[in-house]
């Protein structure tokens, strides 16, 4: 078959299984939340998760300062409006909790007791890994709860069943690259390596070429 791995096909990254999550934080008396798809378990004893977040996001700034976050696992029942609310705005100038009021967890961070959340993890950061455009927070699980047995929403499920489809009658197809998280289109022949989506603050790994 020859050298099948000699080149990088960015679309291969989208074949890796991802879940979708709302990460909540608190900056003094200001609650914040964002959508992420980069939460993985790295060991079980003690239970430890790794959460990777774009450095340009408000959440990254807060977690670096406080060392705490709550991770809410989203189920397949999550409506698109949740992704709009937590993923399409910056918490620096938008109240993410005006539509989804939260209660306080033991760590005083916002806890979403919504039907679309099937589990939550209360995390304390114990290590930080600088990944240039992103930061990886290695966190110990200080508490966790299961809210429902609904299936967890995968990244693939979101794109196939939740994210609105583009109108087929669109006259002229846009050129460039589209953010697979929020749908922002970067118009250009080459995608900058250091691009940060102006809407959801994800980096180049979230973009794919419009075909």
Rosetta constraint file for C-alpha pairs under 8 A:
AtomPair CA 10 CA 14 HARMONIC 7.86 0.50
AtomPair CA 10 CA 205 HARMONIC 7.87 0.50
AtomPair CA 10 CA 208 HARMONIC 7.12 0.50
AtomPair CA 11 CA 15 HARMONIC 7.42 0.50
AtomPair CA 11 CA 208 HARMONIC 6.87 0.50
AtomPair CA 12 CA 16 HARMONIC 7.51 0.50
AtomPair CA 14 CA 156 HARMONIC 7.84 0.50
AtomPair CA 17 CA 154 HARMONIC 7.02 0.50
AtomPair CA 17 CA 155 HARMONIC 7.12 0.50
AtomPair CA 17 CA 156 HARMONIC 7.73 0.50
AtomPair CA 18 CA 37 HARMONIC 5.95 0.50
AtomPair CA 18 CA 38 HARMONIC 7.09 0.50
AtomPair CA 18 CA 154 HARMONIC 5.55 0.50
AtomPair CA 18 CA 155 HARMONIC 5.25 0.50
AtomPair CA 18 CA 156 HARMONIC 7.71 0.50
AtomPair CA 19 CA 37 HARMONIC 5.60 0.50
AtomPair CA 19 CA 38 HARMONIC 7.61 0.50
AtomPair CA 19 CA 39 HARMONIC 7.56 0.50
AtomPair CA 19 CA 73 HARMONIC 7.70 0.50
AtomPair CA 19 CA 74 HARMONIC 7.77 0.50
AtomPair CA 19 CA 152 HARMONIC 6.83 0.50
AtomPair CA 19 CA 153 HARMONIC 5.86 0.50
AtomPair CA 19 CA 154 HARMONIC 4.37 0.50
AtomPair CA 19 CA 155 HARMONIC 5.60 0.50
AtomPair CA 20 CA 35 HARMONIC 7.01 0.50
AtomPair CA 20 CA 36 HARMONIC 5.97 0.50
AtomPair CA 20 CA 37 HARMONIC 4.68 0.50
AtomPair CA 20 CA 38 HARMONIC 7.84 0.50
AtomPair CA 20 CA 73 HARMONIC 6.60 0.50
AtomPair CA 20 CA 74 HARMONIC 5.87 0.50
AtomPair CA 20 CA 152 HARMONIC 7.91 0.50
AtomPair CA 20 CA 153 HARMONIC 6.15 0.50
AtomPair CA 20 CA 154 HARMONIC 6.15 0.50
AtomPair CA 20 CA 155 HARMONIC 6.25 0.50
AtomPair CA 21 CA 35 HARMONIC 5.63 0.50
AtomPair CA 21 CA 36 HARMONIC 5.34 0.50
AtomPair CA 21 CA 37 HARMONIC 6.15 0.50
AtomPair CA 21 CA 39 HARMONIC 7.81 0.50
AtomPair CA 21 CA 71 HARMONIC 6.45 0.50
AtomPair CA 21 CA 72 HARMONIC 5.39 0.50
AtomPair CA 21 CA 73 HARMONIC 4.83 0.50
AtomPair CA 21 CA 74 HARMONIC 5.41 0.50
AtomPair CA 22 CA 33 HARMONIC 6.32 0.50
AtomPair CA 22 CA 34 HARMONIC 5.43 0.50
AtomPair CA 22 CA 35 HARMONIC 4.69 0.50
AtomPair CA 22 CA 36 HARMONIC 6.32 0.50
AtomPair CA 22 CA 71 HARMONIC 5.89 0.50
AtomPair CA 22 CA 72 HARMONIC 5.04 0.50
AtomPair CA 22 CA 73 HARMONIC 6.82 0.50
AtomPair CA 22 CA 74 HARMONIC 7.24 0.50
AtomPair CA 22 CA 86 HARMONIC 7.35 0.50
AtomPair CA 23 CA 33 HARMONIC 5.36 0.50
AtomPair CA 23 CA 34 HARMONIC 5.38 0.50
AtomPair CA 23 CA 35 HARMONIC 6.41 0.50
AtomPair CA 23 CA 36 HARMONIC 6.98 0.50
AtomPair CA 23 CA 69 HARMONIC 6.54 0.50
AtomPair CA 23 CA 70 HARMONIC 5.59 0.50
AtomPair CA 23 CA 71 HARMONIC 4.59 0.50
AtomPair CA 23 CA 72 HARMONIC 6.25 0.50
AtomPair CA 24 CA 31 HARMONIC 7.39 0.50
AtomPair CA 24 CA 32 HARMONIC 5.63 0.50
AtomPair CA 24 CA 33 HARMONIC 4.17 0.50
AtomPair CA 24 CA 34 HARMONIC 6.68 0.50
AtomPair CA 24 CA 59 HARMONIC 7.92 0.50
AtomPair CA 24 CA 69 HARMONIC 5.75 0.50
AtomPair CA 24 CA 70 HARMONIC 5.17 0.50
AtomPair CA 24 CA 71 HARMONIC 6.54 0.50
AtomPair CA 24 CA 72 HARMONIC 7.90 0.50
AtomPair CA 24 CA 109 HARMONIC 6.92 0.50
AtomPair CA 24 CA 110 HARMONIC 6.15 0.50
AtomPair CA 24 CA 111 HARMONIC 7.48 0.50
AtomPair CA 25 CA 31 HARMONIC 6.00 0.50
AtomPair CA 25 CA 32 HARMONIC 5.18 0.50
AtomPair CA 25 CA 33 HARMONIC 6.11 0.50
AtomPair CA 25 CA 59 HARMONIC 6.70 0.50
AtomPair CA 25 CA 62 HARMONIC 6.85 0.50
AtomPair CA 25 CA 63 HARMONIC 7.03 0.50
AtomPair CA 25 CA 68 HARMONIC 7.01 0.50
AtomPair CA 25 CA 69 HARMONIC 5.14 0.50
AtomPair CA 25 CA 70 HARMONIC 6.72 0.50
AtomPair CA 25 CA 109 HARMONIC 5.82 0.50
AtomPair CA 25 CA 110 HARMONIC 6.81 0.50
AtomPair CA 26 CA 30 HARMONIC 5.58 0.50
AtomPair CA 26 CA 31 HARMONIC 4.47 0.50
AtomPair CA 26 CA 32 HARMONIC 5.90 0.50
AtomPair CA 26 CA 62 HARMONIC 7.05 0.50
AtomPair CA 26 CA 108 HARMONIC 7.93 0.50
AtomPair CA 26 CA 109 HARMONIC 5.67 0.50
AtomPair CA 26 CA 110 HARMONIC 7.26 0.50
AtomPair CA 27 CA 31 HARMONIC 6.32 0.50
AtomPair CA 27 CA 32 HARMONIC 7.58 0.50
AtomPair CA 27 CA 62 HARMONIC 5.96 0.50
AtomPair CA 27 CA 66 HARMONIC 7.84 0.50
AtomPair CA 31 CA 95 HARMONIC 7.77 0.50
AtomPair CA 31 CA 96 HARMONIC 7.70 0.50
AtomPair CA 31 CA 97 HARMONIC 7.43 0.50
AtomPair CA 31 CA 109 HARMONIC 7.45 0.50
AtomPair CA 31 CA 110 HARMONIC 6.63 0.50
AtomPair CA 32 CA 59 HARMONIC 7.02 0.50
AtomPair CA 32 CA 91 HARMONIC 5.72 0.50
AtomPair CA 32 CA 95 HARMONIC 7.38 0.50
AtomPair CA 32 CA 96 HARMONIC 6.20 0.50
AtomPair CA 32 CA 97 HARMONIC 7.60 0.50
AtomPair CA 33 CA 59 HARMONIC 7.04 0.50
AtomPair CA 33 CA 86 HARMONIC 5.99 0.50
AtomPair CA 33 CA 91 HARMONIC 7.14 0.50
AtomPair CA 33 CA 96 HARMONIC 6.41 0.50
AtomPair CA 34 CA 59 HARMONIC 7.09 0.50
AtomPair CA 34 CA 86 HARMONIC 4.84 0.50
AtomPair CA 34 CA 87 HARMONIC 5.63 0.50
AtomPair CA 35 CA 83 HARMONIC 6.83 0.50
AtomPair CA 35 CA 86 HARMONIC 5.77 0.50
AtomPair CA 35 CA 87 HARMONIC 5.17 0.50
AtomPair CA 36 CA 53 HARMONIC 7.41 0.50
AtomPair CA 37 CA 155 HARMONIC 7.29 0.50
AtomPair CA 38 CA 50 HARMONIC 7.90 0.50
AtomPair CA 38 CA 51 HARMONIC 5.75 0.50
AtomPair CA 38 CA 52 HARMONIC 5.53 0.50
AtomPair CA 38 CA 53 HARMONIC 7.61 0.50
AtomPair CA 39 CA 49 HARMONIC 6.80 0.50
AtomPair CA 39 CA 50 HARMONIC 5.74 0.50
AtomPair CA 39 CA 51 HARMONIC 4.66 0.50
AtomPair CA 39 CA 52 HARMONIC 6.88 0.50
AtomPair CA 40 CA 49 HARMONIC 5.55 0.50
AtomPair CA 40 CA 50 HARMONIC 5.38 0.50
AtomPair CA 40 CA 51 HARMONIC 6.76 0.50
AtomPair CA 41 CA 47 HARMONIC 7.69 0.50
AtomPair CA 41 CA 48 HARMONIC 5.96 0.50
AtomPair CA 41 CA 49 HARMONIC 4.35 0.50
AtomPair CA 41 CA 50 HARMONIC 6.29 0.50
AtomPair CA 42 CA 48 HARMONIC 5.72 0.50
AtomPair CA 42 CA 49 HARMONIC 5.50 0.50
AtomPair CA 42 CA 50 HARMONIC 6.50 0.50
AtomPair CA 43 CA 47 HARMONIC 5.82 0.50
AtomPair CA 43 CA 48 HARMONIC 5.31 0.50
AtomPair CA 43 CA 49 HARMONIC 7.28 0.50
AtomPair CA 44 CA 48 HARMONIC 6.18 0.50
AtomPair CA 46 CA 140 HARMONIC 6.92 0.50
AtomPair CA 46 CA 141 HARMONIC 7.66 0.50
AtomPair CA 47 CA 140 HARMONIC 5.99 0.50
AtomPair CA 47 CA 141 HARMONIC 5.56 0.50
AtomPair CA 48 CA 138 HARMONIC 7.01 0.50
AtomPair CA 48 CA 139 HARMONIC 5.50 0.50
AtomPair CA 48 CA 140 HARMONIC 4.50 0.50
AtomPair CA 48 CA 141 HARMONIC 5.81 0.50
AtomPair CA 49 CA 138 HARMONIC 5.96 0.50
AtomPair CA 49 CA 139 HARMONIC 5.27 0.50
AtomPair CA 49 CA 140 HARMONIC 6.45 0.50
AtomPair CA 49 CA 141 HARMONIC 7.17 0.50
AtomPair CA 50 CA 136 HARMONIC 6.48 0.50
AtomPair CA 50 CA 137 HARMONIC 5.58 0.50
AtomPair CA 50 CA 138 HARMONIC 4.51 0.50
AtomPair CA 50 CA 139 HARMONIC 6.06 0.50
AtomPair CA 51 CA 136 HARMONIC 5.62 0.50
AtomPair CA 51 CA 137 HARMONIC 5.22 0.50
AtomPair CA 51 CA 138 HARMONIC 6.63 0.50
AtomPair CA 51 CA 139 HARMONIC 7.72 0.50
AtomPair CA 52 CA 134 HARMONIC 6.57 0.50
AtomPair CA 52 CA 135 HARMONIC 5.60 0.50
AtomPair CA 52 CA 136 HARMONIC 4.20 0.50
AtomPair CA 52 CA 137 HARMONIC 6.18 0.50
AtomPair CA 53 CA 57 HARMONIC 7.46 0.50
AtomPair CA 53 CA 59 HARMONIC 7.77 0.50
AtomPair CA 53 CA 60 HARMONIC 6.07 0.50
AtomPair CA 53 CA 134 HARMONIC 5.51 0.50
AtomPair CA 53 CA 135 HARMONIC 5.52 0.50
AtomPair CA 53 CA 136 HARMONIC 6.46 0.50
AtomPair CA 54 CA 60 HARMONIC 6.66 0.50
AtomPair CA 54 CA 133 HARMONIC 6.22 0.50
AtomPair CA 54 CA 134 HARMONIC 4.32 0.50
AtomPair CA 54 CA 135 HARMONIC 6.40 0.50
AtomPair CA 54 CA 201 HARMONIC 6.70 0.50
AtomPair CA 54 CA 202 HARMONIC 5.97 0.50
AtomPair CA 54 CA 203 HARMONIC 6.79 0.50
AtomPair CA 55 CA 60 HARMONIC 5.63 0.50
AtomPair CA 55 CA 61 HARMONIC 7.33 0.50
AtomPair CA 55 CA 133 HARMONIC 5.86 0.50
AtomPair CA 55 CA 134 HARMONIC 4.93 0.50
AtomPair CA 55 CA 135 HARMONIC 6.15 0.50
AtomPair CA 56 CA 60 HARMONIC 7.19 0.50
AtomPair CA 56 CA 61 HARMONIC 8.00 0.50
AtomPair CA 56 CA 133 HARMONIC 7.92 0.50
AtomPair CA 56 CA 196 HARMONIC 7.48 0.50
AtomPair CA 56 CA 201 HARMONIC 6.39 0.50
AtomPair CA 57 CA 61 HARMONIC 6.80 0.50
AtomPair CA 57 CA 90 HARMONIC 7.51 0.50
AtomPair CA 57 CA 201 HARMONIC 5.88 0.50
AtomPair CA 58 CA 62 HARMONIC 6.38 0.50
AtomPair CA 58 CA 90 HARMONIC 6.95 0.50
AtomPair CA 58 CA 91 HARMONIC 6.29 0.50
AtomPair CA 58 CA 92 HARMONIC 6.36 0.50
AtomPair CA 59 CA 63 HARMONIC 6.09 0.50
AtomPair CA 59 CA 91 HARMONIC 7.88 0.50
AtomPair CA 60 CA 64 HARMONIC 6.10 0.50
AtomPair CA 60 CA 135 HARMONIC 7.50 0.50
AtomPair CA 61 CA 65 HARMONIC 6.43 0.50
AtomPair CA 62 CA 66 HARMONIC 6.03 0.50
AtomPair CA 62 CA 67 HARMONIC 7.89 0.50
AtomPair CA 63 CA 67 HARMONIC 4.94 0.50
AtomPair CA 63 CA 68 HARMONIC 5.75 0.50
AtomPair CA 63 CA 69 HARMONIC 6.69 0.50
AtomPair CA 67 CA 124 HARMONIC 5.97 0.50
AtomPair CA 67 CA 125 HARMONIC 4.98 0.50
AtomPair CA 67 CA 126 HARMONIC 7.72 0.50
AtomPair CA 68 CA 122 HARMONIC 7.95 0.50
AtomPair CA 68 CA 123 HARMONIC 5.82 0.50
AtomPair CA 68 CA 124 HARMONIC 4.81 0.50
AtomPair CA 68 CA 125 HARMONIC 5.95 0.50
AtomPair CA 69 CA 109 HARMONIC 7.13 0.50
AtomPair CA 69 CA 122 HARMONIC 6.45 0.50
AtomPair CA 69 CA 123 HARMONIC 5.38 0.50
AtomPair CA 69 CA 124 HARMONIC 6.79 0.50
AtomPair CA 70 CA 109 HARMONIC 6.99 0.50
AtomPair CA 70 CA 110 HARMONIC 7.61 0.50
AtomPair CA 70 CA 111 HARMONIC 7.32 0.50
AtomPair CA 70 CA 120 HARMONIC 6.90 0.50
AtomPair CA 70 CA 121 HARMONIC 5.57 0.50
AtomPair CA 70 CA 122 HARMONIC 4.65 0.50
AtomPair CA 70 CA 123 HARMONIC 5.79 0.50
AtomPair CA 71 CA 120 HARMONIC 5.55 0.50
AtomPair CA 71 CA 121 HARMONIC 5.08 0.50
AtomPair CA 71 CA 122 HARMONIC 6.64 0.50
AtomPair CA 71 CA 123 HARMONIC 7.51 0.50
AtomPair CA 72 CA 112 HARMONIC 7.45 0.50
AtomPair CA 72 CA 117 HARMONIC 6.20 0.50
AtomPair CA 72 CA 118 HARMONIC 7.62 0.50
AtomPair CA 72 CA 119 HARMONIC 5.97 0.50
AtomPair CA 72 CA 120 HARMONIC 4.43 0.50
AtomPair CA 72 CA 121 HARMONIC 6.55 0.50
AtomPair CA 73 CA 117 HARMONIC 5.63 0.50
AtomPair CA 73 CA 118 HARMONIC 5.83 0.50
AtomPair CA 73 CA 119 HARMONIC 5.23 0.50
AtomPair CA 73 CA 120 HARMONIC 6.04 0.50
AtomPair CA 73 CA 152 HARMONIC 6.84 0.50
AtomPair CA 74 CA 78 HARMONIC 6.39 0.50
AtomPair CA 74 CA 116 HARMONIC 5.92 0.50
AtomPair CA 74 CA 117 HARMONIC 4.80 0.50
AtomPair CA 74 CA 118 HARMONIC 6.19 0.50
AtomPair CA 74 CA 119 HARMONIC 7.69 0.50
AtomPair CA 74 CA 152 HARMONIC 5.86 0.50
AtomPair CA 74 CA 153 HARMONIC 5.81 0.50
AtomPair CA 75 CA 116 HARMONIC 5.40 0.50
AtomPair CA 75 CA 117 HARMONIC 5.83 0.50
AtomPair CA 75 CA 118 HARMONIC 5.85 0.50
AtomPair CA 75 CA 150 HARMONIC 5.93 0.50
AtomPair CA 75 CA 151 HARMONIC 5.49 0.50
AtomPair CA 75 CA 152 HARMONIC 4.17 0.50
AtomPair CA 75 CA 153 HARMONIC 4.68 0.50
AtomPair CA 76 CA 116 HARMONIC 7.42 0.50
AtomPair CA 76 CA 150 HARMONIC 7.03 0.50
AtomPair CA 76 CA 151 HARMONIC 5.93 0.50
AtomPair CA 76 CA 152 HARMONIC 5.80 0.50
AtomPair CA 76 CA 153 HARMONIC 4.46 0.50
AtomPair CA 76 CA 154 HARMONIC 7.85 0.50
AtomPair CA 76 CA 157 HARMONIC 7.71 0.50
AtomPair CA 77 CA 115 HARMONIC 7.84 0.50
AtomPair CA 77 CA 116 HARMONIC 5.33 0.50
AtomPair CA 77 CA 150 HARMONIC 7.69 0.50
AtomPair CA 77 CA 153 HARMONIC 7.91 0.50
AtomPair CA 78 CA 82 HARMONIC 6.81 0.50
AtomPair CA 78 CA 116 HARMONIC 4.82 0.50
AtomPair CA 78 CA 117 HARMONIC 7.70 0.50
AtomPair CA 78 CA 153 HARMONIC 7.84 0.50
AtomPair CA 79 CA 83 HARMONIC 7.55 0.50
AtomPair CA 79 CA 116 HARMONIC 7.97 0.50
AtomPair CA 79 CA 162 HARMONIC 6.84 0.50
AtomPair CA 80 CA 84 HARMONIC 6.43 0.50
AtomPair CA 80 CA 162 HARMONIC 5.85 0.50
AtomPair CA 80 CA 163 HARMONIC 6.29 0.50
AtomPair CA 80 CA 164 HARMONIC 7.93 0.50
AtomPair CA 81 CA 85 HARMONIC 6.08 0.50
AtomPair CA 82 CA 86 HARMONIC 6.14 0.50
AtomPair CA 82 CA 87 HARMONIC 7.89 0.50
AtomPair CA 83 CA 87 HARMONIC 5.12 0.50
AtomPair CA 83 CA 88 HARMONIC 7.11 0.50
AtomPair CA 84 CA 88 HARMONIC 5.04 0.50
AtomPair CA 84 CA 89 HARMONIC 7.65 0.50
AtomPair CA 84 CA 182 HARMONIC 7.71 0.50
AtomPair CA 85 CA 89 HARMONIC 6.78 0.50
AtomPair CA 85 CA 96 HARMONIC 6.25 0.50
AtomPair CA 86 CA 96 HARMONIC 6.08 0.50
AtomPair CA 87 CA 181 HARMONIC 7.81 0.50
AtomPair CA 87 CA 182 HARMONIC 7.02 0.50
AtomPair CA 87 CA 199 HARMONIC 7.71 0.50
AtomPair CA 87 CA 200 HARMONIC 5.27 0.50
AtomPair CA 88 CA 182 HARMONIC 6.49 0.50
AtomPair CA 88 CA 199 HARMONIC 5.26 0.50
AtomPair CA 88 CA 200 HARMONIC 5.02 0.50
AtomPair CA 89 CA 94 HARMONIC 6.49 0.50
AtomPair CA 89 CA 199 HARMONIC 6.16 0.50
AtomPair CA 89 CA 200 HARMONIC 6.44 0.50
AtomPair CA 90 CA 94 HARMONIC 6.03 0.50
AtomPair CA 90 CA 199 HARMONIC 7.52 0.50
AtomPair CA 90 CA 200 HARMONIC 7.33 0.50
AtomPair CA 91 CA 95 HARMONIC 6.21 0.50
AtomPair CA 91 CA 96 HARMONIC 6.54 0.50
AtomPair CA 96 CA 100 HARMONIC 7.42 0.50
AtomPair CA 97 CA 101 HARMONIC 5.19 0.50
AtomPair CA 97 CA 102 HARMONIC 6.94 0.50
AtomPair CA 100 CA 112 HARMONIC 7.41 0.50
AtomPair CA 101 CA 112 HARMONIC 7.32 0.50
AtomPair CA 102 CA 110 HARMONIC 5.31 0.50
AtomPair CA 102 CA 111 HARMONIC 5.23 0.50
AtomPair CA 102 CA 112 HARMONIC 5.03 0.50
AtomPair CA 102 CA 113 HARMONIC 6.85 0.50
AtomPair CA 103 CA 110 HARMONIC 5.71 0.50
AtomPair CA 103 CA 111 HARMONIC 5.26 0.50
AtomPair CA 103 CA 112 HARMONIC 6.81 0.50
AtomPair CA 103 CA 113 HARMONIC 7.46 0.50
AtomPair CA 104 CA 108 HARMONIC 5.13 0.50
AtomPair CA 104 CA 109 HARMONIC 5.65 0.50
AtomPair CA 104 CA 110 HARMONIC 5.07 0.50
AtomPair CA 104 CA 111 HARMONIC 5.70 0.50
AtomPair CA 105 CA 109 HARMONIC 5.52 0.50
AtomPair CA 105 CA 110 HARMONIC 6.21 0.50
AtomPair CA 105 CA 111 HARMONIC 5.65 0.50
AtomPair CA 107 CA 122 HARMONIC 7.63 0.50
AtomPair CA 112 CA 117 HARMONIC 7.39 0.50
AtomPair CA 113 CA 117 HARMONIC 7.09 0.50
AtomPair CA 115 CA 148 HARMONIC 7.99 0.50
AtomPair CA 117 CA 147 HARMONIC 6.80 0.50
AtomPair CA 117 CA 148 HARMONIC 7.53 0.50
AtomPair CA 118 CA 146 HARMONIC 5.89 0.50
AtomPair CA 118 CA 147 HARMONIC 4.73 0.50
AtomPair CA 118 CA 148 HARMONIC 4.66 0.50
AtomPair CA 118 CA 149 HARMONIC 6.53 0.50
AtomPair CA 118 CA 150 HARMONIC 6.29 0.50
AtomPair CA 118 CA 151 HARMONIC 7.86 0.50
AtomPair CA 118 CA 152 HARMONIC 7.24 0.50
AtomPair CA 119 CA 144 HARMONIC 7.31 0.50
AtomPair CA 119 CA 145 HARMONIC 5.55 0.50
AtomPair CA 119 CA 146 HARMONIC 4.25 0.50
AtomPair CA 119 CA 147 HARMONIC 5.26 0.50
AtomPair CA 119 CA 148 HARMONIC 7.06 0.50
AtomPair CA 120 CA 144 HARMONIC 5.52 0.50
AtomPair CA 120 CA 145 HARMONIC 5.49 0.50
AtomPair CA 120 CA 146 HARMONIC 6.68 0.50
AtomPair CA 120 CA 147 HARMONIC 7.85 0.50
AtomPair CA 121 CA 141 HARMONIC 6.47 0.50
AtomPair CA 121 CA 142 HARMONIC 7.61 0.50
AtomPair CA 121 CA 143 HARMONIC 5.89 0.50
AtomPair CA 121 CA 144 HARMONIC 4.41 0.50
AtomPair CA 121 CA 145 HARMONIC 6.84 0.50
AtomPair CA 122 CA 141 HARMONIC 5.87 0.50
AtomPair CA 122 CA 142 HARMONIC 5.48 0.50
AtomPair CA 122 CA 143 HARMONIC 4.94 0.50
AtomPair CA 122 CA 144 HARMONIC 6.02 0.50
AtomPair CA 123 CA 139 HARMONIC 5.69 0.50
AtomPair CA 123 CA 140 HARMONIC 5.68 0.50
AtomPair CA 123 CA 141 HARMONIC 4.82 0.50
AtomPair CA 123 CA 142 HARMONIC 5.66 0.50
AtomPair CA 123 CA 143 HARMONIC 7.29 0.50
AtomPair CA 124 CA 139 HARMONIC 5.20 0.50
AtomPair CA 124 CA 140 HARMONIC 5.41 0.50
AtomPair CA 124 CA 141 HARMONIC 6.63 0.50
AtomPair CA 124 CA 142 HARMONIC 6.71 0.50
AtomPair CA 125 CA 137 HARMONIC 6.07 0.50
AtomPair CA 125 CA 138 HARMONIC 5.72 0.50
AtomPair CA 125 CA 139 HARMONIC 4.13 0.50
AtomPair CA 125 CA 140 HARMONIC 6.41 0.50
AtomPair CA 126 CA 137 HARMONIC 7.57 0.50
AtomPair CA 126 CA 138 HARMONIC 5.88 0.50
AtomPair CA 126 CA 139 HARMONIC 5.43 0.50
AtomPair CA 126 CA 140 HARMONIC 6.80 0.50
AtomPair CA 127 CA 137 HARMONIC 6.02 0.50
AtomPair CA 127 CA 138 HARMONIC 4.98 0.50
AtomPair CA 127 CA 139 HARMONIC 6.94 0.50
AtomPair CA 128 CA 135 HARMONIC 6.88 0.50
AtomPair CA 128 CA 136 HARMONIC 5.72 0.50
AtomPair CA 128 CA 137 HARMONIC 4.83 0.50
AtomPair CA 128 CA 138 HARMONIC 6.14 0.50
AtomPair CA 129 CA 135 HARMONIC 5.80 0.50
AtomPair CA 129 CA 136 HARMONIC 4.94 0.50
AtomPair CA 129 CA 137 HARMONIC 6.54 0.50
AtomPair CA 129 CA 138 HARMONIC 7.83 0.50
AtomPair CA 130 CA 134 HARMONIC 6.67 0.50
AtomPair CA 130 CA 135 HARMONIC 4.93 0.50
AtomPair CA 130 CA 136 HARMONIC 6.52 0.50
AtomPair CA 131 CA 135 HARMONIC 5.37 0.50
AtomPair CA 131 CA 136 HARMONIC 6.96 0.50
AtomPair CA 133 CA 194 HARMONIC 7.08 0.50
AtomPair CA 133 CA 203 HARMONIC 7.35 0.50
AtomPair CA 153 CA 157 HARMONIC 6.21 0.50
AtomPair CA 153 CA 158 HARMONIC 6.71 0.50
AtomPair CA 154 CA 158 HARMONIC 6.27 0.50
AtomPair CA 155 CA 159 HARMONIC 6.57 0.50
AtomPair CA 156 CA 160 HARMONIC 6.27 0.50
AtomPair CA 157 CA 161 HARMONIC 5.66 0.50
AtomPair CA 157 CA 162 HARMONIC 7.18 0.50
AtomPair CA 158 CA 162 HARMONIC 4.81 0.50
AtomPair CA 158 CA 163 HARMONIC 5.92 0.50
AtomPair CA 159 CA 163 HARMONIC 5.26 0.50
AtomPair CA 166 CA 170 HARMONIC 7.86 0.50
AtomPair CA 174 CA 185 HARMONIC 7.92 0.50
AtomPair CA 174 CA 187 HARMONIC 7.60 0.50
AtomPair CA 174 CA 210 HARMONIC 7.40 0.50
AtomPair CA 175 CA 187 HARMONIC 5.83 0.50
AtomPair CA 175 CA 188 HARMONIC 6.94 0.50
AtomPair CA 175 CA 189 HARMONIC 7.76 0.50
AtomPair CA 175 CA 210 HARMONIC 6.21 0.50
AtomPair CA 176 CA 185 HARMONIC 6.84 0.50
AtomPair CA 176 CA 186 HARMONIC 5.58 0.50
AtomPair CA 176 CA 187 HARMONIC 4.36 0.50
AtomPair CA 176 CA 188 HARMONIC 4.82 0.50
AtomPair CA 176 CA 189 HARMONIC 5.81 0.50
AtomPair CA 176 CA 190 HARMONIC 7.60 0.50
AtomPair CA 176 CA 191 HARMONIC 7.84 0.50
AtomPair CA 176 CA 209 HARMONIC 6.03 0.50
AtomPair CA 176 CA 210 HARMONIC 5.78 0.50
AtomPair CA 177 CA 185 HARMONIC 5.64 0.50
AtomPair CA 177 CA 186 HARMONIC 5.09 0.50
AtomPair CA 177 CA 187 HARMONIC 6.49 0.50
AtomPair CA 177 CA 188 HARMONIC 7.36 0.50
AtomPair CA 177 CA 191 HARMONIC 7.01 0.50
AtomPair CA 177 CA 207 HARMONIC 5.96 0.50
AtomPair CA 177 CA 208 HARMONIC 5.35 0.50
AtomPair CA 177 CA 209 HARMONIC 4.31 0.50
AtomPair CA 177 CA 210 HARMONIC 5.34 0.50
AtomPair CA 178 CA 183 HARMONIC 5.79 0.50
AtomPair CA 178 CA 184 HARMONIC 5.63 0.50
AtomPair CA 178 CA 185 HARMONIC 4.36 0.50
AtomPair CA 178 CA 186 HARMONIC 6.16 0.50
AtomPair CA 178 CA 207 HARMONIC 5.28 0.50
AtomPair CA 178 CA 208 HARMONIC 5.55 0.50
AtomPair CA 178 CA 209 HARMONIC 6.39 0.50
AtomPair CA 178 CA 210 HARMONIC 6.40 0.50
AtomPair CA 179 CA 183 HARMONIC 4.94 0.50
AtomPair CA 179 CA 184 HARMONIC 5.18 0.50
AtomPair CA 179 CA 185 HARMONIC 6.34 0.50
AtomPair CA 179 CA 186 HARMONIC 7.93 0.50
AtomPair CA 179 CA 197 HARMONIC 7.15 0.50
AtomPair CA 179 CA 206 HARMONIC 5.53 0.50
AtomPair CA 179 CA 207 HARMONIC 4.32 0.50
AtomPair CA 179 CA 208 HARMONIC 6.64 0.50
AtomPair CA 180 CA 184 HARMONIC 7.97 0.50
AtomPair CA 180 CA 206 HARMONIC 5.62 0.50
AtomPair CA 180 CA 207 HARMONIC 5.77 0.50
AtomPair CA 180 CA 208 HARMONIC 6.93 0.50
AtomPair CA 181 CA 200 HARMONIC 7.31 0.50
AtomPair CA 181 CA 202 HARMONIC 7.85 0.50
AtomPair CA 181 CA 206 HARMONIC 6.59 0.50
AtomPair CA 182 CA 199 HARMONIC 7.28 0.50
AtomPair CA 182 CA 200 HARMONIC 6.45 0.50
AtomPair CA 184 CA 197 HARMONIC 7.24 0.50
AtomPair CA 184 CA 199 HARMONIC 7.06 0.50
AtomPair CA 186 CA 191 HARMONIC 7.72 0.50
AtomPair CA 191 CA 195 HARMONIC 7.32 0.50
AtomPair CA 191 CA 204 HARMONIC 7.48 0.50
AtomPair CA 192 CA 204 HARMONIC 7.42 0.50
AtomPair CA 193 CA 204 HARMONIC 6.05 0.50
AtomPair CA 194 CA 203 HARMONIC 6.95 0.50
AtomPair CA 194 CA 204 HARMONIC 6.66 0.50
AtomPair CA 195 CA 203 HARMONIC 5.67 0.50
AtomPair CA 195 CA 204 HARMONIC 5.62 0.50
AtomPair CA 196 CA 201 HARMONIC 5.38 0.50
AtomPair CA 196 CA 202 HARMONIC 5.56 0.50
AtomPair CA 196 CA 203 HARMONIC 4.60 0.50
AtomPair CA 196 CA 204 HARMONIC 6.80 0.50
AtomPair CA 197 CA 201 HARMONIC 4.59 0.50
AtomPair CA 197 CA 202 HARMONIC 5.31 0.50
AtomPair CA 197 CA 203 HARMONIC 6.23 0.50
AtomPair CA 202 CA 206 HARMONIC 6.22 0.50
AtomPair CA 203 CA 207 HARMONIC 7.54 0.50
